[in-house]
């Protein structure tokens, strides 16, 4: 893990209203440590590729797979990019009332993403009838597959981590 998420409450100075939120922060020195770990991963990928005949995975793309892992880890520590994507997702889903994206709070930084708290339960833990489950499945499919696939925008928003904790 490259970071941690913690609950917060904050007072909006313009309204005086106290609101719940969450802060995602990256671990101290993670950028330096990750650089070292990525170098080790790259070496591991090359080693596995060079020795792939010793394993039952001679056609496996070790170098490409390690590259994808490295890029994903590097994206995890780029909180400015994450904040920009959340803002783009708001625009992308503005006409889909069944989709809610947490608002990025104004005091976010390159080391902390502060965002609106989204209350709910994981979709896998809901007590629903068969008909309700089907309706929710259709909404999730529309939000995660249909809308991005049929988007007329030059770049569609695709959720890369739609696990139950991210789908309420």
C-alpha positions in Angstrom: 0.0 0.0 0.0 1.3 3.4 -0.9 -1.1 5.4 1.3 -3.8 5.5 3.9 -7.4 6.8 4.0 -8.7 8.5 7.1 -12.1 10.1 8.0 -12.2 13.8 8.6 -14.8 16.5 9.4 -14.3 20.0 8.2 -16.1 23.3 8.5 -16.9 25.2 5.3 -15.9 28.8 6.0 -18.5 30.2 3.6 -21.5 28.4 5.1 -20.3 27.4 8.6 -21.5 23.9 8.0 -19.5 21.0 9.3 -19.2 18.1 6.8 -17.8 14.6 6.8 -15.1 13.7 4.4 -12.1 11.4 3.9 -8.5 12.1 3.2 -6.3 9.9 1.2 -2.7 10.6 1.8 0.5 9.0 0.5 3.0 7.6 2.9 6.0 9.7 3.8 8.9 9.2 1.4 6.9 6.8 -0.8 8.0 8.5 -4.0 11.7 7.7 -3.2 11.0 4.2 -1.8 8.8 3.4 -4.8 11.5 4.4 -7.2 13.8 1.7 -5.6 11.1 -0.9 -5.5 10.3 -0.3 -9.2 13.9 -0.8 -10.1 13.8 -4.2 -8.3 10.5 -5.1 -10.1 12.1 -4.2 -13.5 15.1 -6.5 -12.7 12.7 -9.3 -11.6 10.7 -8.9 -14.9 13.9 -9.2 -16.9 15.1 -12.2 -14.9 11.8 -14.0 -15.3 11.8 -13.3 -19.0 15.3 -14.5 -19.5 14.6 -17.7 -17.6 11.0 -18.3 -18.7 11.7 -21.7 -20.2 12.4 -22.9 -16.6 8.8 -22.1 -15.7 5.6 -23.5 -17.2 4.9 -20.0 -18.4 7.2 -19.6 -21.4 4.7 -17.4 -23.3 3.9 -15.2 -20.3 4.8 -11.5 -20.9 6.8 -10.9 -17.7 8.4 -7.6 -18.8 5.1 -6.2 -20.0 3.3 -7.3 -16.8 5.9 -5.8 -14.5 5.7 -2.6 -16.6 1.9 -2.4 -16.1 2.4 -3.0 -12.3 5.0 -0.2 -12.2 2.7 2.2 -14.0 -0.3 1.4 -11.8 1.8 1.9 -8.6 3.1 5.2 -10.0 -0.5 6.4 -10.7 -1.4 5.5 -7.1 1.0 8.2 -5.8 0.0 10.9 -8.3 -2.8 12.4 -6.3 -3.0 15.5 -8.5 -3.9 13.2 -11.4 -6.4 11.4 -9.2 -8.1 14.7 -8.2 -8.3 15.7 -11.9 -9.9 12.4 -12.8 -12.5 12.7 -10.0 -13.4 16.1 -11.4 -13.6 14.7 -15.0 -15.8 11.9 -13.7 -18.2 14.5 -12.3 -18.6 16.0 -15.7 -18.8 12.6 -17.5 -21.6 11.3 -15.2 -23.5 14.6 -14.7 -26.4 13.2 -16.7 -26.5 9.9 -14.9 -28.4 10.6 -11.6 -27.8 7.0 -10.3 -24.0 7.6 -10.3 -22.4 9.6 -7.5 -18.7 10.7 -7.5 -17.2 12.1 -4.3 -16.5 15.8 -4.6 -12.8 16.8 -4.3 -12.5 19.2 -1.4 -10.8 22.6 -1.9 -7.9 21.8 0.5 -6.5 18.9 -1.4 -2.8 19.0 -2.3 -0.3 16.9 -4.2 0.1 14.7 -1.1 -3.5 14.6 0.1 -6.8 14.0 -1.7 -9.6 15.3 0.5 -13.0 14.3 -0.7 -16.6 14.1 0.3 -17.6 11.2 2.4 -20.0 8.8 0.6 -22.2 6.9 3.0 -23.6 3.5 2.0 -22.8 -0.2 2.1 -20.9 -2.3 -0.3 -23.1 -3.6 -3.1 -22.3 -7.2 -2.1 -23.7 -6.6 1.4 -27.1 -5.2 0.5 -30.3 -7.0 1.4 -32.2 -6.9 -1.9 -34.9 -8.9 -3.6 -34.0 -10.7 -6.9 -35.8 -7.9 -8.8 -33.8 -5.2 -6.9 -30.5 -7.0 -7.5 -31.3 -7.2 -11.2 -32.1 -3.5 -11.3 -28.9 -2.6 -9.5 -26.9 -4.9 -11.7 -28.3 -3.1 -14.8 -27.4 0.3 -13.3 -23.9 -0.8 -12.5 -23.5 -2.3 -16.0 -24.8 0.9 -17.6 -22.5 3.1 -15.5 -19.3 1.0 -15.8 -19.7 -0.4 -19.4 -22.5 1.2 -21.5 -21.9 4.9 -20.8 -18.1 4.7 -21.4 -18.5 2.5 -24.4 -21.1 4.7 -26.1 -19.6 8.0 -25.0 -19.1 10.6 -27.7 -16.3 12.2 -25.8 -12.8 11.8 -27.1 -11.8 10.1 -23.9 -14.3 8.1 -21.9 -14.0 7.5 -18.1 -13.4 3.9 -17.3 -13.4 2.8 -13.6 -10.2 0.7 -13.2 -11.0 -0.6 -9.8 -14.7 -1.4 -9.5 -14.6 -3.6 -6.4 -17.5 -3.8 -3.9 -15.9 -1.1 -1.7 -16.1 1.3 -4.7 -19.6 0.4 -5.8 -22.2 1.3 -3.3 
